[in-house]
């Protein structure tokens, strides 16, 4: 088995380790490598580094699994298995990197960071849903079973509607990625754990800023639909600028 320690020598420069391989890739490999190793080297088992690079190429190019397999020298079934295996290993790291503020210090720090954007007080997160397009037409045997049409969203294509909350630094702090594309944003939030925690007072007087798809509540502030007074216009301007990090986070 090919271990990361065998790939890197302390005296090597970044350019000498693996051509065009970034430090972030090697760091990610060090986190998930043990989950990608095969029990033995029989049948020409594929090294973890190659599994990771093939999967990253799949993410980056939007190619088919057959194309990735041809590029890497794998069969299509092997490519499918590797992509699912690596994706599951990466997703398993979520609790280490996706963390919502919970302590008083964390909440206060995040509120201060959001306040510096546009002077909107008490905000600890900006929330939004986005549709992640499915790269295939879901047949009944592939997704949704008899309920496959639930994945068709209002724009006519098949997707998963993903709810995310991010902080002022564009980092995701909470994510819900299990609802079909036809589900409304508010339905996802109403069935989420984060709503239960807000209503139980776990975050004190903290707020979420959201778009017009949600109703305003004691802990969730949406923009005004038709601002008339100067105060209402200033509120909307501050609210929109404060919510901007979650809009930008998808692009990042």
Buried (B, 14 or more C-beta within 10 A) or exposed (E): EBEBEEBBEEEEEEEEEBEEBEEEBBEBBEBBBEBBBBEEEEEEBBBBBBBBBBBBBBEEEEBBBEBBBBBBEBEBEBBBBBBEBBEEBBEEEEEEEBBBBEEEEBBBBBBEBBBEBBEBEBBBBBBBBBBEEBEEEBEEEEBBEEEBEBBBBEEEEBBBBBBBBBBBEBEBBBBBEEBBBBBBBEBBBEBBEBBEBBEEEEBEEBBBBBBEEBEEBEBBBBBBEEBEEEEEEEBBBBBBBBBBBBBEBBEE
